[in-house]
């Protein structure tokens, strides 16, 4: 059971990274200068900027926001479950 939780945690982290990079690309297209050297530190800032920019443009949050945040939350849940089940 612990192995399944670990695998799901890694899959969730992988999908979160993919969604994060898609968000960084979208924010970059909207004119925000991206600091690739400190990207790991600023990723939450870029996700927040994506939410604000898309809400300003369309009146609702963009389609990448909730899957990205959900992937990070699921990774945390599966990691905690792995630690408990181990």
N, C-alpha and C positions, 0 to 999 in steps of 0.2 A: 504494500500500500504506500509506503514511503517513497519507493522508486517512482510510482506513478505521479505522486505529488511533485517530486523533483523534476520529472520530465515536463509536466504541465507548467511548472514555474519557469523553466527555461524557454518553453514555447511562448509563454506570456511575455517574458522579457524580450524575446526576439520580435514578437509582433509590436510591442511597445516601441522598440528601436526603429522599426520600419515606419510606423505611424509618426514618430517624432521627426524622422528625416523628411517625410512628406510634408509635415507642418513647417519645418524649417525652409523647405523649398517654396512653399506657398507664401510664407512671410517674406522671403527674399524677393519674390516676384512683385510684392506690393511695396517695395522700396526700402525695406528695413535692412540696414547693413548687418551682416552676420559675422560674428567673431568665431571663426572656425578653430582657432587655437584654444579658446576657452569654452567650446561648445558644450562640454559635459556639465560645466557649471551654470551655463545660461539657458539650458534646454527648458527649464520651467518658465523662465522669462519669455521665451519664444512661444511656448504653448499658450501662455496668458495673452501675449500680443495677438496671436492668431484668433483667440476667442474674441478679443475686443475689436479687431479689424473686421472680422466677418459679421459680428453683431452690428457694427456701425454701417457696413455695406448693405446687408440684406435684412437686418432686423432680427436675425436669429443666428445661433452659433453654427459654424461651419461643420461639414460632415465628418471631418477627421478628428474633431475634438473629443467627442465622447468615446469612440473606440480607443483612442490613445490613453485617455485617463483610465478607462476601464481595464485596459491591458496592464497598466502599472498597478492598479488595485488588485487585480487577479493574481499578478506575480507575487505581490506581498502576501495575499491570502494563502496561496499554494506554498510559499516558502515557510510561513508559520505552521501550516498543516504538516509540512515535511519535518520541521523541527520537533513538533509534538509527536508525530508518528514514529520517529526514529528511535 
